[in-house]
């Protein structure tokens, strides 16, 4: 039986309390008090999360008799007929890992934001939104059913709209916020339909086996595996559910074709970019797919779709990232690419490795975004890398900490990104969940993407921290200007412009301390998942394996003969001999060397090329992002606008609806005009009319009386 914990509600509700307090009273408070409340509430949630995870969850045995599961039931939220959704929280190995690093990383992002947002109009509003975002994200992670997850899902969508559009007086910030909101709603339609279909087929939407309705995942696990048919996407079965849920995941986690909102989301302040694009909102889709992995294990066609879209997105975004000049845009496309890796892992059945990459990515990508924010702050809010160079001389802490995250995302051992990325590539090559030779094809795409990742991240570092100082004459032509509310980061340099050359500076301790902490995570976080091939115990996969599905073998119609994990031995379920395990380890070591060599090759290529030609002009098709936004505008946005303008508005609304109402009004007006002619105001006329009317009435009754007499 699961163990009850009263901490779970406090983990979620404390940030909500902070958002309410700051939102109601923060306008009259000092920045220090606002920052203290905002960081304090997230700090409390972090401490409670660590206590619940390390003090309550880990001590449980994890065996069948005492599963690692903490629950907290608050009340029955909705009960209609056989449908029931409880307002309850659940902490198991999957949500436990998520809640620990989400709160930890978010806390340091909050600390960074206290320094970065100093002097901004709406300082209290920003932190109220940030705390509300954390409440929504924690609801998403800890909710014990799909409807609770969906509430948090929609909450982070709303808060991202508010945070991306924080500089609301700038049109492009508002447009970016609306774009994020609308694109996510497209995905959410699929997600909502998937939830409905889950209840229709299984009579439950709960993850918790101890809930009143039981866990629908347990019922899914007893089903046979669907055939590999794309027609099942629309057949209303398990494969259809998996397809609909993935539509939602593609929107939230910015996968093709719903990735277009994420680069534009850079219009928000940099701490928002770090929070949304590192450990929280964009990884929600990966979390949801992993949480429902039992469904995907029964839907091989859906798994293929997830893997293919993930690999394609990873490659597509990497090719764009190599051609961007805005330091935050490079990191935005890097995020899309890394999310593609995570879905590649889920699609080949390596769900634990997908979450492992979420875990390592949270540290190095949050650090990179915050590091870019430190650069922007030190460069007087300049984001164009063409106007940077040699900043290591002026910003040594930012430079050193970003080196750690650069090597981590490039996949250089022993930094954290190496272990998670290498595991994904190994699993893709050896997967038995997909038909041949797709595993090898996806592995090749992943390897080439890893090379591009090392190249474009080296480009970012070289253009920013090495080479010539290209910022010397940047602000010479600027006039001094006063700041005004609603300025965005790329437009705020006018507030700091001077009539002489810019001198970059290191950021204050409130910004550099989070960089140091997250850089340490970027270096060491991967060691919790060192596989047995490297003489490790892979605690991460062993811890998560009881709560995720086993990867199916393609062509199998049942759960018999599941694919072994990369750490399987002769004693693991009897599926692999000692000789096979040794060969498996040897292959992984070989592939790890290949991955490390590719990462180093990419770094060398980027270092040599961009040191020689830092302002190398990339192909226009890459710089313009394959013209995807323009294609969407031409094929989707503009036709919808035109249809809304000429059909819905001018024809249906104005011509038909307004026309009918206006025509009715004209008829009444004409009748009134006709009747008005008899209202002369002359008493003699009124008397005559009354007399005539009286004669008519008397005549009518007289005629009726005569008729009655003659009828007798």
C-alpha positions, 0 to 999 in steps of 0.5 A: 500500500502507498504511504501517506505524506502531508508534505506534497500539498505544501510543496505545491501550494507554498509557491501559490501563496507566494504568488498571491502575496506578491500580487496583492501587496508587492506593488508597494514593497521594495525589490529586496522584500519581493525577492525575499518572498519569491525566493523564500517560497521556492526555497521552502518548496525545494526543502520540502521536496528534498525531505519528501524524496530523500526522507520518505520516498527513498527509504521505501523498499521499492519491492512489490510489497512496499512500492515507492509511492507517497500519496496525499488525497485532499478531496474528490474534485469531480464525480459524475456518474462513473467518472471521478477525478480526485484532487490528490498528489502522488510522489513516485520515482518519476515525479520524485526525480522531477520535483527535486530538480525542478524546484532546485533549478527554479530556486537558483533561477529566482535568485538570478532574477532578483539581480537581473530584473533590478530596476525593471518596471513591474518587478513585483508582477514578474515574480508573482507570475514566476511563483504562479508558474512554479505552482502550475508546474508542480501541480503538473508533476505531482497530480495523481491523474490526467486531469490534475496533470492537465490543470498544471499543463494549462497553468504553465501555458497561461503563465508562459503567456504572461511571462513571455509577454512581460514587456507588453508595450512592445508589439513583438513581445505581445505577438510572441506571447500570443503565438506561444499561447495559440500553438500550445492550444493546438497541441492541447486539443489533442491532449484533451481528446486523448484524456477523454478517450482514456476514460472511455476505454478504461473508466479511469484517468488516475495514475495511482493504483490506490485511487478509488477508480484504480490506475488506467495504466494497470489496465493498459499493461494487460492489453496485447500490443497493437499491430504496426499500422498508422491507420490505428491513429484514427481507430479509437484504440490505444494507438489513437490515445498515444497519438493524441497525447503526443500531439499535446506533447509536441506542442508543449515540448516544441516538436515539429510542426509545433516548434515555432513558438519557442524561438519567439519566446525569447522576447521574455526576460532571460530568467523566463527563458531559463525556467521555461526552456530548461527544467520545466514547461518544455520538458512537460511533454517528455514527462507526460509521454514517460508517465504514460509509457505503458500506452506507448509500449502497446502502440508501436506505430506511435512509438515510431512516430515519437522517435522519428519526429524527435530525431527529425526535430533534433537535426532540424533545429541544430541546423538552424541554431548554427546560423543564428546571431542572437545568443538567446536564439542559438540556445532556443534552437538548442533546446528544441534540438535537445528535446528532440533527443528526449523524444528519440529516447522515448520512441525507442523505448528508453524512457528512463534515458529520456528522463535522464537527459531531462535531468542533465539538461536542466542543469547545463541548459539553465546555466547556459541561459542564465550565462547568456543573461549575464552576458547580456547584462554585462554587455548593456543588454546587447544580444547580438554575438557579432557585437561581442568578443573576448568577454572572458577578459571582463566576465571570468566567472560567466566564462568559466561556468559556461565552459562547463555547460558548453562541454556538457551539452557537446557531450564531452566526457565526463560532463553530464550531457555525455552520459545521457546523450550517449545512452540515448544513442546506444539505445537507438542503435540497439532498439528492438521496439522499431522495425529494422533498420530504423534504429540504425537510421535514427542513431545516424541522425542522432550522431550527426546532430551531436556533431552539429551541437558541438559545432554551434555551441563552440561557435557561440562560445568563440564569438562571445568569449574569444577573438577580437573585441567587436563591441568597441564601436558599438554604441558610439552613435547612440544618444543617451536615453531614459528607460521606459516601461515595457522595454524588451531586452534587445531594446533596453540598450538605449537606456544604458547607451553612452557616447563612448565605447562600451566596457563589459562588466561581470554580473553581481553575486546574485547572478554569478552564484546561480551560475556556479551552482548550476555549472557544478550540476552540469559537471557532476549530474551525469554521475548518478546514471553511469552505466555498468559498461563504465563500471557504474551502477546506473542508479538513475535507470534502476530507480526509475525502471519500476514505474515505466514500461519495458520496451516492447520487441517489434512484432511481439503481440504480448508483453512476453520477451521485452527488450532488456535495458542497456544494463541487463546482466545474466541475472536480470529477468533471465533475458541475457547471458553473461557473454551477451552482457559482456558484448553489450558492454563492449559495444557501448564502450566503443560507441561511447568512444565514438560519441566522445570523438564526435563531440571533440571533432565538432569542438575542433571544427567550430574552434578552428573555423569560427576563430578564423571567421567569426562573422562567417555568413551562413546560408540564408535558408538556415539564417531565415530558419527554412522560412518556416514562419513565412510558410506558416503565415502564407498557408495557415495564418494569412488564410485564416485571417483572410477567412475571418475578415472576409467570411466570418466578419464581413459576410456572416457577421456584418452582412447576415447577422447585422443585416438581419438585425438592421433590417428588422430595425428598419421595418420597425422604424418604417412602421413607426414613421407611418404611424407617426403621420397620424399624430398631428397634435390637433384635438379635432383630428383626434376627436374625428378619429375617435368618432370614426373608430366608434362608428366602425365598432357600432357598425360592426356590432350592428351588422352582427346583430342583423345577421343573427336576426335573419339567421333565426 
